[in-house]
Amino acid sequence: MGMTLRIEIFPADIEASLAFYTALGFEVVGRKEGPPYASIVRDEVRIGMVQSHAQPSEHRAVPTGTEIVLGVDDVRAERDRLVAAGIELAEDLQDREWGLTDVRVHDPDGYYLRITDRR
């Protein structure tokens, strides 16, 4: 098997983060306490989260923070899922100069997600 990627994030409120990411279509596949931890998955994307002390969201903002890029087959359907779930868009659908279309959001702790088509 080749290399895979799993990321870890550190939300202040793990329940708020789980609500956000399950609205994006992720499934909770593991939970434990002490400290609160959850593992979520959607297709080949795995995210672990450990509840931690709140951090200023500007510490996670691009360009000083991390941009989490999620490639999908139908970015417009993903955008509609976000809106239906009541998630505020940081940037609505845009065709980018590099040939992809994306939509951008912040999770409850300020992590920046770019959801883009796979073309």
Disulfide bonds with the S-S distance in Angstrom:
none
